[in-house]
């Protein structure tokens, strides 16, 4: 084990920086990769070549496990900690294992959430690299995205000022597109939480500065290009990436015809910018087990899962007797539903087990406990035994377990223990989970004990993966858009019905006429409730789901209905996380990152 455990448990960054890491070439060698399979980024991280897949294509896949969670508090419930801890636990009991997780956005890292490398003794390391630039994939996404944005506005300008003859002479490869400037739905992006640029006016100044129009910025990980990176098929590689980038729809012409990146002849250049980002990043856990960190799509307006490529390579590397543990973003009604209906549909991979993370404090919140606010101390109700409050919140866990079972996949509940949780409270949750149909419910102590604290959970996962696979999708693709929406609303959220705003009705008609109605759905809604309203806790009943608009990510391969108010650019809190981050000028070490 590269790190020695001490108590009380130090800060995440202190633990990570005390670890005696294994050189990444040795981590690679432990799973059958040679240095020729790697592009090294220093001593502790590397990119893995996609041709590994072709070499191993006849090798059977390992077992495939998705880690998800109940509806969380704003503080999170330890899903990434558990993802890494389950992997470490599998390694601890002697299993061949690989972890696959997303790269975090630096917006939340420096904002309200902090990093996403796990915590305590279950982390991916070096955690500073993980949470910051890593190998530059997010920057590649941002540059490719903004190149398309610049190409759109440049084309609008030139079509406004040039005759057909002069336009054809200047760029014969692109015929006049007759762009409708009011149809543009492609914002610019930056990987910083910056609410002030959510809505902007561009093109101000002289005529040559562009046509003035309303626009805006999203955070980079909300880009459709990030979703494309995560859904690209590793066996098709650059060809699939190139085709998906070409299919991006960014607006329409004045007759309502969709316009694509291919129409602008920019998809090839975007692919060039993304070619290295297509290779997954190899790192390690604190127990020295291998981990892929690749892609980082949001789980509200995108699919919220790490890349298909990382999972495909990892499943081949561990082989038939091994295990791959991946993670879905936010609660199971967001990331897990999209993992099954979008990611598994495009990858063809069959999941063997779901790990459902829950915490006593989140269940108490769903039972009507006091408001949980990041940056403020937890109310005593969450730090003292309160069985009745806990029981009132159990319907949230029960509904998530029922939802997982609808996909035909066994669910193992991981009770992520915090120091204030009592044995009696844990037993109440365990019994409720088993009665709801969970395959097992196990105490997880991976934050404090690493792989040893995840050994019992790992044993339960191994047994669950031995169950016969009965995996199925929630809906077929060849049904109308509204029918798909209503199946998810009814079966996953338990809404009584769906209310469509006029804009949503128009988009449904338009996308159906364009032939996009056969795409899966990626519901964009709050992660803090089964409903569209973050104030509705527990397992709400007797409500209607409002769909205010529907947008298309044709390159990624999904439509995303907007439920209530959604933000694609976060804002910084009054006390952002970056105030604690600095560098030790004597040692050069990062301090204050968590």
ZAMARGU-4260 file (C-alpha; in steps of 0.2 Angstrom, whole numbers, plus 5000, padded with zeros to 4 digits):
<rodrens>
0) 5000/5000/5000 | 5008/5017/4995 | 5001/5026/5010 | 5002/5023/5028 | 4985/5026/5037
5) 4986/5038/5053 | 4972/5043/5064 | 4963/5055/5066 | 4962/5056/5047 | 4971/5071/5040
10) 4965/5082/5025 | 4963/5074/5008 | 4978/5083/5001 | 4989/5079/5016 | 4985/5060/5013
15) 4988/5061/4994 | 5005/5070/4996 | 5011/5058/5009 | 5008/5043/4997 | 5023/5034/4990
20) 5017/5033/4973 | 5020/5019/4960 | 5028/5025/4944 | 5014/5024/4931 | 5024/5013/4919
25) 5024/5000/4933 | 5005/5002/4936 | 5003/5000/4917 | 5014/4984/4918 | 5003/4977/4931
30) 4989/4976/4919 | 4998/4970/4904 | 5003/4987/4896 | 5020/4991/4890 | 5028/5008/4889
35) 5025/5007/4870 | 5006/5008/4874 | 5008/5024/4883 | 5011/5042/4880 | 5019/5048/4897
40) 5015/5064/4905 | 5028/5064/4919 | 5031/5050/4931 | 5013/5048/4938 | 5001/5049/4923
45) 5000/5043/4905 | 4988/5042/4890 | 4985/5024/4884 | 4984/5021/4865 | 4968/5015/4858
50) 4976/5001/4848 | 4977/4991/4864 | 4958/4988/4861 | 4962/4980/4844 | 4976/4969/4851
55) 4964/4963/4865 | 4948/4962/4856 | 4946/4943/4857 | 4949/4943/4876 | 4933/4942/4886
60) 4927/4957/4896 | 4927/4958/4915 | 4912/4961/4926 | 4905/4979/4924 | 4899/4989/4940
65) 4891/5006/4941 | 4892/5016/4957 | 4877/5028/4959 | 4868/5036/4974 | 4852/5041/4982
70) 4847/5060/4979 | 4861/5069/4988 | 4862/5084/4999 | 4871/5099/4992 | 4887/5092/5001
75) 4887/5075/4991 | 4886/5058/4999 | 4903/5051/4995 | 4899/5043/4978 | 4917/5045/4971
80) 4925/5040/4988 | 4914/5024/4987 | 4919/5021/4968 | 4937/5022/4972 | 4935/5012/4989
85) 4925/4998/4980 | 4940/4996/4968 | 4952/4996/4982 | 4941/4984/4992 | 4941/4972/4976
90) 4960/4974/4975 | 4961/4970/4994 | 4952/4954/4993 | 4963/4949/4978 | 4953/4953/4963
95) 4960/4961/4947 | 4951/4978/4946 | 4951/4994/4936 | 4943/5011/4941 | 4935/5022/4928
100) 4930/5040/4933 | 4927/5057/4926 | 4939/5072/4926 | 4932/5086/4936 | 4929/5103/4930
105) 4940/5117/4938 | 4924/5127/4940 | 4917/5117/4954 | 4935/5114/4961 | 4938/5132/4964
110) 4920/5136/4968 | 4908/5127/4980 | 4912/5108/4978 | 4930/5107/4979 | 4939/5092/4970
115) 4932/5076/4964 | 4947/5064/4967 | 4938/5055/4981 | 4943/5058/4999 | 4952/5051/5015
120) 4961/5035/5011 | 4951/5032/4995 | 4958/5044/4982 | 4965/5044/4964 | 4982/5052/4965
125) 4991/5063/4962 | 4975/5072/4967 | 4982/5089/4962 | 4985/5083/4944 | 4968/5075/4944
130) 4959/5091/4950 | 4968/5103/4939 | 4975/5102/4921 | 4979/5083/4921 | 4984/5080/4902
135) 4974/5095/4895 | 4958/5086/4889 | 4946/5099/4895 | 4957/5113/4887 | 4956/5103/4871
140) 4937/5102/4872 | 4936/5121/4875 | 4947/5126/4860 | 4938/5114/4849 | 4921/5121/4855
145) 4926/5139/4853 | 4933/5136/4836 | 4916/5131/4830 | 4908/5146/4839 | 4921/5158/4830
150) 4917/5149/4813 | 4899/5152/4815 | 4900/5171/4819 | 4914/5173/4805 | 4902/5165/4792
155) 4887/5176/4797 | 4898/5191/4795 | 4905/5186/4778 | 4888/5181/4771 | 4881/5198/4776
160) 4895/5208/4768 | 4899/5197/4752 | 4890/5194/4736 | 4887/5176/4731 | 4901/5177/4718
165) 4914/5185/4730 | 4909/5172/4744 | 4912/5158/4732 | 4929/5165/4727 | 4934/5167/4745
170) 4929/5150/4751 | 4922/5138/4737 | 4921/5124/4749 | 4906/5131/4758 | 4891/5137/4749
175) 4880/5151/4755 | 4872/5144/4771 | 4859/5158/4773 | 4861/5157/4792 | 4847/5162/4803
180) 4856/5172/4817 | 4842/5170/4829 | 4843/5151/4828 | 4861/5150/4834 | 4862/5138/4850
185) 4880/5136/4851 | 4887/5147/4866 | 4906/5149/4870 | 4914/5140/4884 | 4927/5142/4898
190) 4931/5130/4912 | 4928/5143/4926 | 4912/5146/4936 | 4907/5164/4930 | 4889/5169/4931
195) 4893/5186/4924 | 4895/5179/4906 | 4880/5168/4906 | 4871/5180/4894 | 4881/5193/4884
200) 4881/5203/4868 | 4894/5200/4855 | 4899/5209/4839 | 4899/5226/4847 | 4911/5239/4839
205) 4915/5242/4820 | 4906/5232/4806 | 4921/5221/4804 | 4919/5215/4823 | 4904/5205/4818
210) 4885/5205/4818 | 4879/5210/4835 | 4868/5197/4843 | 4864/5189/4860 | 4875/5175/4865
215) 4882/5167/4881 | 4895/5156/4889 | 4893/5138/4897 | 4906/5129/4907 | 4917/5118/4896
220) 4911/5102/4903 | 4894/5106/4898 | 4900/5107/4880 | 4892/5094/4868 | 4910/5090/4863
225) 4913/5084/4880 | 4898/5073/4879 | 4904/5067/4862 | 4921/5063/4869 | 4913/5052/4882
230) 4902/5043/4870 | 4914/5039/4856 | 4917/5021/4852 | 4935/5015/4855 | 4935/5002/4842
235) 4930/5015/4829 | 4941/5028/4837 | 4945/5044/4827 | 4932/5039/4813 | 4918/5039/4826
240) 4924/5055/4834 | 4926/5064/4817 | 4908/5058/4812 | 4900/5064/4828 | 4909/5081/4828
245) 4903/5083/4810 | 4885/5080/4815 | 4884/5094/4828 | 4869/5105/4825 | 4872/5123/4830
250) 4858/5132/4821 | 4847/5133/4806 | 4846/5142/4789 | 4832/5154/4786 | 4820/5140/4780
255) 4823/5130/4796 | 4835/5117/4789 | 4848/5111/4802 | 4866/5117/4800 | 4880/5106/4806
260) 4899/5108/4809 | 4901/5098/4793 | 4892/5112/4784 | 4905/5124/4790 | 4919/5112/4785
265) 4926/5114/4803 | 4924/5097/4810 | 4940/5091/4803 | 4950/5104/4812 | 4940/5101/4828
270) 4945/5082/4827 | 4963/5087/4825 | 4962/5097/4841 | 4953/5082/4850 | 4964/5068/4844
275) 4975/5066/4859 | 4961/5069/4871 | 4953/5053/4864 | 4966/5043/4874 | 4961/5039/4892
280) 4972/5045/4906 | 4980/5032/4917 | 4983/5035/4935 | 4982/5025/4952 | 4972/5024/4968
285) 4980/5026/4985 | 4981/5007/4986 | 4990/5007/4969 | 4976/4999/4959 | 4975/5007/4941
290) 4962/5020/4937 | 4957/5028/4920 | 4952/5047/4922 | 4943/5052/4906 | 4930/5064/4900
295) 4919/5074/4912 | 4901/5078/4905 | 4889/5086/4917 | 4875/5074/4924 | 4861/5087/4922
300) 4862/5093/4903 | 4873/5079/4898 | 4875/5060/4902 | 4886/5062/4917 | 4897/5047/4914
305) 4916/5044/4911 | 4920/5038/4893 | 4915/5022/4884 | 4933/5021/4878 | 4940/5020/4896
310) 4928/5006/4901 | 4931/4996/4885 | 4950/4996/4887 | 4948/4993/4906 | 4936/4978/4903
315) 4948/4970/4891 | 4964/4973/4903 | 4956/4965/4918 | 4949/4950/4908 | 4935/4938/4912
320) 4940/4936/4930 | 4942/4955/4933 | 4931/4969/4938 | 4929/4987/4931 | 4921/5000/4943
325) 4914/5016/4935 | 4903/5030/4942 | 4888/5039/4936 | 4886/5058/4941 | 4873/5065/4954
330) 4859/5054/4960 | 4853/5038/4951 | 4838/5047/4943 | 4851/5057/4934 | 4868/5048/4930
335) 4862/5030/4932 | 4847/5031/4921 | 4858/5039/4908 | 4872/5026/4910 | 4859/5013/4906
340) 4849/5021/4893 | 4862/5031/4884 | 4880/5025/4888 | 4876/5006/4888 | 4865/5008/4873
345) 4879/5016/4863 | 4893/5005/4870 | 4884/4988/4869 | 4891/4985/4887 | 4881/4975/4899
350) 4882/4980/4917 | 4882/4967/4931 | 4879/4976/4946 | 4874/4993/4953 | 4882/5000/4970
355) 4869/5013/4977 | 4878/5024/4989 | 4868/5032/5003 | 4871/5042/5019 | 4862/5044/5036
360) 4863/5062/5034 | 4855/5063/5017 | 4841/5051/5022 | 4837/5062/5037 | 4837/5077/5025
365) 4824/5068/5015 | 4814/5064/5030 | 4811/5083/5033 | 4828/5088/5042 | 4835/5106/5042
370) 4842/5113/5027 | 4859/5108/5022 | 4870/5123/5016 | 4888/5121/5010 | 4900/5131/5020
375) 4889/5131/5035 | 4890/5119/5050 | 4878/5104/5049 | 4863/5106/5061 | 4864/5095/5076
380) 4849/5084/5069 | 4862/5077/5057 | 4875/5073/5071 | 4864/5065/5084 | 4854/5048/5083
385) 4836/5051/5077 | 4828/5035/5071 | 4811/5043/5067 | 4818/5057/5056 | 4829/5043/5047
390) 4814/5032/5044 | 4804/5046/5036 | 4818/5048/5023 | 4819/5030/5018 | 4807/5031/5003
395) 4820/5040/4993 | 4832/5026/4995 | 4818/5013/4992 | 4813/5022/4975 | 4831/5022/4969
400) 4833/5003/4973 | 4816/5000/4964 | 4822/5010/4949 | 4838/5000/4947 | 4829/4984/4948
405) 4818/4990/4933 | 4834/4988/4922 | 4836/4970/4928 | 4852/4974/4937 | 4856/4969/4956
410) 4859/4983/4968 | 4871/4983/4982 | 4868/4997/4994 | 4883/5005/5002 | 4880/5014/5018
415) 4894/5027/5018 | 4898/5029/5037 | 4901/5046/5044 | 4908/5048/5062 | 4892/5053/5070
420) 4881/5038/5062 | 4876/5025/5075 | 4875/5007/5074 | 4856/5007/5076 | 4854/5020/5062
425) 4864/5009/5050 | 4854/4994/5054 | 4838/5003/5050 | 4844/5008/5033 | 4851/4990/5030
430) 4835/4982/5034 | 4825/4994/5023 | 4836/4992/5009 | 4835/4973/5009 | 4816/4974/5011
435) 4815/4985/4995 | 4824/4972/4985 | 4842/4976/4986 | 4854/4962/4984 | 4863/4967/4999
440) 4867/4982/5010 | 4884/4984/5017 | 4893/4997/5028 | 4906/5006/5019 | 4921/5013/5029
445) 4933/5017/5014 | 4936/5035/5018 | 4944/5030/5035 | 4951/5013/5030 | 4954/5013/5011
450) 4953/4995/5003 | 4952/4987/5020 | 4936/4997/5024 | 4929/4992/5007 | 4932/4973/5008
455) 4915/4968/5014 | 4907/4979/5001 | 4918/4971/4988 | 4913/4954/4993 | 4895/4959/4991
460) 4898/4966/4974 | 4907/4950/4969 | 4892/4939/4974 | 4880/4951/4965 | 4890/4950/4949
465) 4887/4931/4949 | 4869/4934/4947 | 4862/4930/4930 | 4861/4946/4919 | 4843/4952/4915
470) 4848/4970/4909 | 4835/4979/4898 | 4833/4997/4893 | 4818/5007/4900 | 4812/5012/4883
475) 4814/5008/4864 | 4821/5021/4852 | 4807/5020/4839 | 4793/5028/4849 | 4788/5046/4849
480) 4798/5059/4859 | 4784/5062/4871 | 4781/5044/4875 | 4800/5042/4880 | 4798/5058/4891
485) 4783/5051/4899 | 4790/5034/4902 | 4805/5042/4912 | 4794/5054/4921 | 4782/5040/4927
490) 4794/5026/4930 | 4809/5035/4937 | 4803/5051/4944 | 4785/5044/4948 | 4777/5060/4941
495) 4758/5059/4938 | 4760/5068/4921 | 4770/5079/4910 | 4766/5098/4905 | 4774/5104/4889
500) 4777/5123/4887 | 4774/5130/4869 | 4793/5130/4866 | 4794/5112/4870 | 4779/5107/4859
505) 4787/5117/4844 | 4804/5108/4847 | 4796/5091/4847 | 4787/5094/4831 | 4803/5101/4823
510) 4815/5087/4829 | 4802/5074/4823 | 4802/5082/4806 | 4821/5083/4806 | 4822/5064/4810
515) 4830/5066/4827 | 4815/5058/4836 | 4824/5041/4836 | 4837/5047/4848 | 4838/5043/4867
520) 4834/5056/4880 | 4845/5065/4892 | 4834/5073/4904 | 4840/5090/4911 | 4834/5093/4929
525) 4840/5096/4946 | 4850/5083/4955 | 4843/5088/4972 | 4825/5080/4970 | 4817/5066/4960
530) 4806/5081/4953 | 4811/5097/4944 | 4810/5106/4961 | 4825/5105/4972 | 4814/5109/4987
535) 4803/5093/4985 | 4813/5080/4995 | 4810/5062/4999 | 4800/5053/4986 | 4787/5065/4981
540) 4770/5060/4974 | 4755/5070/4966 | 4765/5081/4955 | 4767/5086/4936 | 4784/5087/4927
545) 4786/5103/4917 | 4796/5102/4901 | 4800/5120/4896 | 4811/5117/4881 | 4820/5103/4872
550) 4837/5104/4864 | 4847/5093/4853 | 4865/5086/4855 | 4864/5077/4838 | 4883/5074/4838
555) 4883/5066/4855 | 4867/5057/4850 | 4853/5063/4862 | 4839/5075/4864 | 4839/5084/4881
560) 4822/5090/4888 | 4824/5105/4901 | 4814/5102/4917 | 4811/5118/4926 | 4826/5130/4927
565) 4843/5123/4923 | 4860/5132/4923 | 4874/5127/4911 | 4886/5140/4919 | 4888/5139/4938
570) 4892/5154/4948 | 4905/5157/4962 | 4899/5157/4980 | 4902/5171/4993 | 4917/5161/5000
575) 4924/5151/4985 | 4935/5136/4988 | 4950/5145/4979 | 4953/5156/4994 | 4961/5142/5002
580) 4972/5136/4987 | 4990/5142/4986 | 5007/5136/4984 | 5021/5133/4996 | 5035/5143/4989
585) 5048/5133/4998 | 5043/5116/4992 | 5032/5120/4977 | 5018/5109/4984 | 5000/5114/4981
590) 4991/5118/4998 | 4972/5120/5002 | 4965/5109/4988 | 4952/5097/4994
</rodrens>
